[in-house]
Amino acid sequence: MAQVRDGSHAELVRSNQKDLTYLSQIRSLVNDIAQSLLGVRHVVRWQRELSLFTDMCYFGLTTCCGYQTLGEEYSDILQIDKSGPRLTLPSGLVSILRSTDVTH
C-alpha cells in the first residue's frame, strides 16, 4: 500500500479554491436554468436555497459517493477515514455539512 501523508496547507488551499471556482460555475448554470424555467423573481427569492442545493449536489455526488471533488483531484489529495482511503456514508455526510452553509 502506498504511503499516506497529510496534505500541505498549500494543497488544501488550492483544492478549496478549485472547488469554489467549479461551484461558482455550477451555481451560475443552475441559476440560468432556474431563471429560464421559473423567472427572475422566483430565482431571486430562492437564491440561497438554489445555492445550497447546488453545494449539496456537488459534494453529495463526490464526497458522499467516495469520489474526490474536482479540487481534490486537481491538488492530488484524497480524503480518508480510519478504515482507509474511501469515505463512509456517515463521515461523508459530516464532511458535506461542514462544506456547505446550512444555517438558514
Backbone hydrogen bonds, N-H to C=O, Kabsch-Sander energy under -0.5 kcal/mol:
donor,donor_aa,acceptor,acceptor_aa,energy
12,L,8,S,-2.2
13,V,9,H,-2.6
14,R,10,A,-2.6
15,S,11,E,-2.4
16,N,12,L,-2.4
17,Q,13,V,-2.8
18,K,14,R,-2.5
19,D,15,S,-2.5
20,L,16,N,-2.6
21,T,17,Q,-2.1
22,Y,18,K,-2.4
23,L,19,D,-2.9
24,S,20,L,-2.3
25,Q,21,T,-1.9
26,I,22,Y,-2.6
27,R,23,L,-3.0
28,S,24,S,-2.1
29,L,25,Q,-2.0
30,V,26,I,-2.8
31,N,27,R,-2.8
32,D,28,S,-2.3
33,I,29,L,-2.4
34,A,30,V,-2.8
35,Q,31,N,-2.7
36,S,32,D,-2.0
37,L,33,I,-1.7
38,L,34,A,-3.5
39,G,34,A,-0.7
39,G,35,Q,-1.3
43,V,39,G,-1.7
44,V,40,V,-2.7
45,R,41,R,-1.9
46,W,42,H,-2.1
47,Q,44,V,-1.0
50,L,46,W,-2.5
51,S,47,Q,-2.2
52,L,48,R,-2.5
53,F,49,E,-2.7
54,T,50,L,-2.4
55,D,51,S,-2.4
56,M,52,L,-2.8
57,C,53,F,-2.4
58,Y,54,T,-2.6
59,F,55,D,-2.8
60,G,56,M,-2.3
61,L,57,C,-2.6
62,T,58,Y,-0.7
63,T,59,F,-0.9
64,C,59,F,-1.6
66,G,63,T,-1.4
67,Y,62,T,-3.0
73,E,69,T,-2.5
74,Y,70,L,-2.3
75,S,71,G,-2.2
76,D,72,E,-0.7
76,D,73,E,-0.6
77,I,72,E,-2.5
81,D,84,G,-2.2
84,G,81,D,-1.1
92,G,88,T,-2.6
93,L,89,L,-2.5
94,V,90,P,-2.0
95,S,91,S,-2.1
96,I,92,G,-2.2
97,L,93,L,-2.5
98,R,94,V,-1.9
99,S,95,S,-1.6
100,T,96,I,-1.6
102,V,100,T,-1.0
104,H,102,V,-1.3
